[in-house]
Amino acid sequence: MGAVAERIHGKLKAAFHPERLEVADESDRHAGHAGAREGGESHFTVTVVSSAFVGLGRLERQRRVNSLLAEELAGPVHALSIRALAPGE
């Protein structure tokens, strides 16, 4: 796991105390596309399953993840796909 992926993983883990957390660097799939950086770590998919999302709609869950990762989204991360789920979903 690269430095950006580790930072994303650490922030999500600390904020949401997830039951399940996956951070996948999919930058290699976007080589040559806009926003792709040499060395990768620009395109990510995250799956986070947390009780913190119980009772929240999909949009609010995504807003919370985006807010938490605002620094990364303003810098090295060009694209972020988010699956934010409550336990049992």
HELIX and SHEET records of a PDB file:
HELIX    1   1 ALA A    3  PHE A   16  1                                  14    
HELIX    2   2 SER A   27  HIS A   30  5                                   4    
HELIX    3   3 SER A   51  PHE A   53  5                                   3    
HELIX    4   4 ARG A   58  LEU A   68  1                                  11    
HELIX    5   5 ALA A   70  ALA A   74  1                                   5    
SHEET    1   A 3 ARG A  20  ASP A  25  0                                        
SHEET    2   A 3 HIS A  43  VAL A  49 -1                                        
SHEET    3   A 3 ALA A  79  LEU A  85  1                                        
END                                                                             
